[in-house]
Amino acid sequence: MKAKTALRPARNLTRSKAGTNPPAASRITNHESRTTPHVSRLPIRLLTAVPICDGHDSAINTINLEFIRHGIEVIYLGYHRSARDIVRAAVQEDVRAIGISSYNGGHVEFFAEVIDLLKEGSAGDIGVFGGGGGTITPADARLMKKKGVDQIFFAGTPLAEMVEFVKKTYGQPRRFSVPAVPKTRPLSARQISKLLTAAESGRSRIPPQASRVTRVVGITGPGGAGKTTLIDELALRFLGTDAKARLAILSHDPSLVGRGALLGDRATMIYSQDDRVFIRSLATRGRAGGLSSATEPCLDLLKRCGFDLVVVETVGIGQEAMPFGRELVDQTVLVLHPDYGSRLQLQKIVMLEVADITVVNKSDLAGAKTAAAEIEQRLALNHRGQRLVSTVARRHRDAGVDELFQLVKS
């Protein structure tokens, strides 16, 4: 896809992101196993991505922002992504459609592979659209439509036309059925994603085969502290502990009521692009405190879906108290940047009173040792035996991340 206002393409993949009880209607309850049709009035959710061997992401970033301005929630997967990565993410996020921006050729085969994989995953109802500047010819577009692509946009297409197409094609109230939950078989990614959508809409059921409640770790901290990168490194270590272990991540990004959101944590994750990792992105939709009103029912569901560990990551937050209590998580991790300000500012961070583990990430930066010493003194005053760990999440096989993993896995 190429917008008329597209910027120069950026070529470096950078690594950048659970409350109070919801209304009774939104809590998960047990239902009979039959499916019941409902109408979901949740915002349109799209997944956008750039194919493997393609580093042009500026145009799609411009398009993403336009979608967001019109109330659409965009899960951005980033670029240099395989068809399997794209379909996995689309299924887990239960999006209405996938938007693909392709500039380097091979688009006919790539789009066709995405559609084939959607059908294989019982997700053929997810639409596919896209574009590619001058690389996709009208003849290619006609062939791609025959293979199931909903629309191809050409160079110079106004952004307003793209938004209108998405709203008209994917914006009708969505009729869905809460899927029947098998009593013996493990849930598929598609079933879990549909159950999560139902939970967001106030209707869901707890899997009857769940015999245990999975442990939940909550991770919070200010924006820019490196929470998402840290979670991705923890995922790498988690996947290496057991070839059958499964991890769920519930991630949050900010949005206003009635407005769209850029849910971009997936774009900065590398190791979490794995079939054993299930990621669901939630927008806050105006909810303060770093979480969504759907956080509690979604977490309640994920804890009973057979995962070995669930991680919930909040929106970047400041000095306020911990966004989740013991009713949501079993362990809390606060991630801080070394440059938090003066020692007086440190005294104001209420979260230091309640976090089980405090992490000073980016500890290779100047002043990190001083920051760690000041935080350690602050924690000692709490007399709670809280742990302090210094990490460099962007450094492969960082010893500090190894230490943190040992603390959160037990």
C-alpha positions in Angstrom: 0.0 0.0 0.0 1.3 3.4 -0.8 -0.3 6.6 0.4 -0.2 9.8 -1.5 1.5 11.3 1.6 4.0 8.5 2.0 7.4 9.4 3.6 10.8 8.0 2.8 11.0 4.4 3.9 12.7 3.6 7.2 14.9 0.5 7.0 15.8 -0.4 10.6 13.6 -2.7 12.7 13.7 -1.0 16.1 12.6 -2.7 19.3 10.2 -0.3 21.2 5.0 -1.9 24.9 -3.8 -5.3 34.4 -7.4 -2.7 37.6 -10.8 -2.6 39.1 -13.6 -5.1 38.6 -15.5 -4.7 35.3 -19.3 -4.6 35.3 -21.0 -7.9 36.1 -22.1 -8.3 32.5 -18.5 -8.4 31.4 -17.3 -11.1 33.7 -16.7 -14.6 32.4 -19.3 -17.1 33.3 -19.9 -20.7 32.6 -22.3 -21.4 29.8 -23.5 -24.6 28.1 -21.3 -25.8 25.3 -23.7 -24.9 22.4 -22.9 -21.8 20.4 -25.1 -18.7 20.6 -24.9 -15.9 18.0 -24.3 -12.4 19.3 -23.5 -9.0 17.7 -20.2 -7.4 18.6 -19.9 -3.6 18.4 -16.2 -3.5 19.2 -14.0 -1.2 17.0 -12.8 -2.5 13.7 -9.5 -4.3 14.3 -7.0 -4.6 11.4 -3.6 -6.2 11.3 -1.0 -4.5 9.0 2.3 -5.8 8.0 5.1 -5.8 5.4 6.3 -9.1 3.8 9.6 -10.8 4.3 12.5 -9.3 2.3 10.8 -5.9 2.2 12.0 -3.1 4.3 9.6 -0.3 3.2 7.5 0.6 6.2 7.0 4.4 5.9 3.9 4.3 3.7 2.1 1.8 5.8 3.0 3.8 9.0 1.3 6.8 7.4 -1.8 4.7 6.5 -1.8 3.2 10.0 -2.1 6.7 11.5 -5.0 7.6 9.2 -6.9 4.5 10.2 -6.3 5.3 13.8 -7.7 8.8 13.3 -10.9 7.3 12.1 -11.5 5.0 15.1 -9.8 1.8 13.7 -7.6 -0.3 16.0 -4.5 -1.3 14.1 -2.2 -4.2 15.2 1.0 -3.4 13.4 3.2 -6.5 13.0 6.1 -4.6 11.4 8.1 -5.5 8.3 10.2 -8.4 7.1 7.4 -10.8 8.3 6.6 -14.2 6.8 3.1 -15.2 5.7 2.9 -17.6 8.6 3.9 -14.8 11.1 1.1 -12.6 9.6 -1.6 -15.3 9.7 -0.6 -16.4 13.3 -0.9 -12.8 14.5 -4.2 -12.2 12.7 -5.8 -15.3 14.1 -4.6 -14.6 17.7 -5.8 -11.0 17.5 -9.1 -12.0 15.8 -8.9 -9.1 13.3 -11.4 -8.3 10.7 -8.8 -8.0 7.9 -5.1 -8.0 7.1 -3.5 -5.1 5.2 -0.3 -5.9 3.4 2.1 -3.4 1.9 4.4 -5.1 -0.7 7.1 -3.3 -2.7 9.7 -5.9 -3.7 7.8 -8.3 -6.0 6.5 -11.8 -5.3 3.2 -10.3 -4.2 0.9 -12.6 -6.1 2.4 -15.7 -4.4 2.7 -14.0 -1.0 -0.9 -12.8 -0.9 -2.1 -16.2 -2.1 0.0 -17.9 0.7 -1.6 -15.7 3.3 -5.1 -16.6 2.1 -4.3 -20.3 1.9 -2.9 -20.3 5.5 -6.0 -18.4 6.7 -8.2 -21.1 5.2 -6.1 -23.9 6.7 -6.5 -22.2 10.1 -10.3 -22.0 9.9 -9.9 -18.3 9.6 -11.1 -17.7 6.0 -13.5 -15.1 7.2 -10.5 -12.7 7.8 -10.3 -10.4 4.8 -7.1 -9.5 2.9 -6.3 -6.2 1.2 -3.2 -4.3 0.3 -1.1 -2.5 -2.3 2.5 -2.0 -3.4 3.1 1.4 -5.1 4.2 0.7 -8.6 5.2 -2.9 -8.1 1.7 -4.4 -8.5 0.2 -4.1 -11.9 -3.5 -4.0 -12.8 -3.1 -7.4 -14.3 -1.6 -8.7 -11.0 -4.4 -7.1 -9.1 -7.0 -8.9 -11.1 -5.3 -12.2 -10.6 -4.9 -11.5 -6.8 -8.6 -10.7 -6.5 -9.5 -14.1 -8.2 -7.4 -15.7 -5.5 -9.4 -14.0 -2.8 -7.8 -10.6 -2.1 -10.6 -8.1 -1.4 -8.9 -5.0 -2.8 -5.6 -3.7 -4.2 -4.7 0.0 -3.9 -2.4 1.6 -6.4 0.1 4.5 -6.1 -1.7 7.8 -5.5 -4.8 6.4 -3.9 -6.1 9.0 -1.4 -6.0 7.9 2.2 -9.7 8.8 2.5 -10.5 6.2 -0.1 -8.7 3.5 1.8 -10.5 4.4 5.1 -13.9 4.4 3.3 -13.2 1.0 1.9 -12.2 -0.5 5.2 -15.2 1.0 7.0 -17.6 -0.2 4.3 -16.1 -3.7 3.9 -15.2 -4.5 7.5 -17.2 -2.1 9.6 -20.6 -3.7 9.9 -21.6 -4.9 13.4 -20.0 -8.3 13.6 -22.2 -11.3 14.3 -20.3 -14.0 16.1 -20.9 -17.1 18.1 -19.2 -17.9 21.3 -17.4 -21.1 20.2 -18.3 -24.4 21.7 -15.5 -25.4 24.1 -14.3 -29.0 23.8 -14.3 -31.0 27.0 -11.1 -33.0 26.3 -9.1 -31.5 23.4 -6.8 -28.5 23.9 -8.2 -25.2 22.6 -6.9 -24.0 19.2 -5.5 -20.5 18.8 -8.7 -19.7 16.8 -11.0 -20.8 19.6 -9.0 -18.9 22.2 -9.1 -15.7 20.1 -12.8 -16.0 19.6 -13.4 -16.6 23.3 -11.3 -13.5 24.1 -13.4 -11.4 21.7 -16.5 -12.7 23.4 -15.0 -11.8 26.8 -14.4 -8.3 25.5 -18.0 -8.1 24.4 -19.2 -9.4 27.8 -19.9 -13.0 26.8 -17.6 -15.9 27.3 -17.2 -19.3 28.9 -14.5 -20.9 31.0 -13.0 -24.0 29.3 -14.5 -27.0 31.2 -11.3 -29.0 30.8 -9.2 -26.5 32.8 -7.9 -28.3 35.8 -5.5 -25.6 37.0 -5.2 -21.8 37.1 -2.0 -20.6 35.4 0.4 -18.3 37.1 0.3 -14.6 36.0 3.1 -12.1 36.1 2.3 -8.4 35.7 4.9 -6.1 34.1 4.5 -2.3 34.3 6.6 0.9 34.2 7.0 4.1 32.4 7.1 4.4 28.6 10.5 3.9 27.1 11.8 1.7 29.9 12.0 -1.3 27.5 9.2 -3.5 28.9 8.3 -5.1 25.5 11.9 -5.9 24.7 12.4 -7.4 28.2 9.3 -9.5 27.7 10.5 -10.8 24.4 13.8 -11.8 26.0 12.0 -13.6 28.8 9.9 -15.4 26.1 13.2 -16.6 24.5 14.3 -18.1 27.8 10.8 -19.5 28.5 10.7 -21.3 25.1 14.1 -22.9 25.8 13.0 -24.5 29.1 10.6 -27.0 27.7 9.8 -27.9 24.1 6.1 -28.1 25.0 5.8 -25.1 27.2 3.2 -22.4 26.1 3.2 -18.7 27.0 0.4 -16.1 26.7 1.0 -12.4 26.6 -1.7 -9.8 27.2 -0.4 -6.5 26.0 -1.9 -3.0 26.4 -1.6 0.2 24.4 -3.4 3.6 25.0 -6.4 4.9 23.2 -9.2 7.4 23.7 -12.9 6.6 23.9 -14.3 6.3 20.3 -10.8 6.7 18.8 -8.5 4.1 17.2 -5.3 2.8 18.6 -1.9 1.6 17.4 -1.2 -1.7 19.0 2.4 -2.1 18.1 4.1 -4.4 20.6 4.2 -7.2 18.1 6.3 -5.1 15.8 9.2 -5.0 18.3 9.1 -8.7 19.2 11.4 -11.3 17.6 11.4 -14.4 19.8 7.7 -14.2 20.6 6.8 -14.9 16.9 6.4 -18.6 17.8 3.5 -21.0 17.6 3.9 -21.7 21.4 3.4 -18.0 22.2 -0.1 -16.5 22.1 -0.3 -12.7 22.1 -3.4 -10.6 22.4 -3.3 -6.8 22.2 -5.9 -4.6 24.0 -6.5 -0.9 23.7 -7.4 1.0 26.9 -10.3 2.8 25.1 -10.1 5.7 27.6 -9.6 3.6 30.7 -7.0 5.2 33.1 -4.4 3.2 35.0 -2.7 1.3 32.2 -5.3 -1.4 31.6 -8.5 -2.0 29.7 -12.0 -2.7 31.1 -11.6 -6.1 29.3 -8.4 -7.0 31.1 -9.9 -9.0 33.9 -12.2 -11.2 31.9 -9.5 -11.8 29.3 -6.9 -12.7 32.0 -9.5 -14.9 33.7 -9.9 -16.8 30.4 -6.2 -17.1 29.6 -5.4 -18.4 33.0 -7.6 -21.4 32.2 -6.6 -22.2 28.6 -3.7 -24.5 29.4 -0.8 -22.0 29.2 2.2 -22.6 31.4 2.6 -18.8 32.1 0.6 -15.7 31.4 2.4 -12.3 31.2 0.3 -9.1 31.3 2.0 -5.8 30.2 0.5 -2.4 31.0 0.6 0.8 29.0 3.6 3.0 30.1 2.6 4.7 33.3 4.2 7.0 35.8 4.2 7.5 39.6 0.8 6.1 40.4 0.2 2.9 42.4 0.5 -0.5 40.8 -2.3 -1.0 38.2 -3.0 -4.6 39.1 -3.6 -6.2 42.5 -3.3 -9.8 43.7 -6.8 -10.5 42.3 -5.2 -10.2 38.8 -1.6 -11.2 39.1 0.6 -13.4 41.3 3.8 -11.4 40.9 4.5 -7.8 39.9 7.5 -6.5 38.0 8.3 -2.8 37.8 10.6 -1.8 35.0 12.4 1.6 35.3 14.8 3.6 33.1 18.0 4.7 34.9 17.1 8.4 34.1 14.0 8.7 36.3 15.0 12.1 37.5 16.2 13.3 40.9 16.2 11.3 44.2 13.1 13.3 45.1 11.2 11.9 42.1 12.2 8.4 43.2 10.4 8.9 46.5 7.2 9.7 44.6 7.0 6.5 42.7 4.3 4.7 44.7 4.8 1.5 42.6 8.1 0.9 44.4 6.0 0.2 47.5 4.2 -2.8 46.1 6.3 -4.3 43.2 7.8 -7.7 44.0 10.7 -7.2 41.6 12.1 -3.9 40.4 14.2 -3.9 37.2 16.6 -1.1 36.2 16.7 -1.8 32.5 19.2 -0.2 30.1 21.7 -0.5 32.9 24.6 0.0 30.5 23.7 3.7 30.3 25.5 6.4 32.2 24.2 6.8 35.7 22.7 3.3 35.9 24.8 2.2 38.8 23.9 5.3 40.8 20.2 4.7 40.0 20.4 1.1 41.1 22.0 2.1 44.4 19.3 4.8 45.1 16.5 2.4 44.2 18.0 -0.3 46.5 18.1 2.1 49.4 14.4 3.1 48.6 13.3 -0.6 48.6 15.2 -1.4 51.8 12.9 1.1 53.6 9.9 -1.0 52.7 11.1 -4.0 54.7 9.4 -6.4 52.2 12.3 -8.3 50.8 11.7 -6.9 47.4 14.3 -7.9 44.7 16.2 -5.5 42.5 17.7 -6.6 39.1 19.8 -4.6 36.6 19.3 -5.6 33.0 20.2 -4.7 29.4 17.3 -6.3 27.6 18.6 -5.3 24.1 21.8 -7.3 24.8 21.6 -10.9 23.7 21.9 -13.4 26.6 22.2 -10.6 29.2 23.0 -12.0 32.6 20.5 -9.7 34.3 17.7 -11.0 32.2 18.8 -14.5 33.0 18.5 -13.6 36.7 15.1 -12.0 36.2 13.8 -15.1 34.4 14.8 -17.3 37.3 12.7 -15.0 39.6 9.6 -14.9 37.5 9.4 -18.6 36.3 9.2 -20.1 39.8 
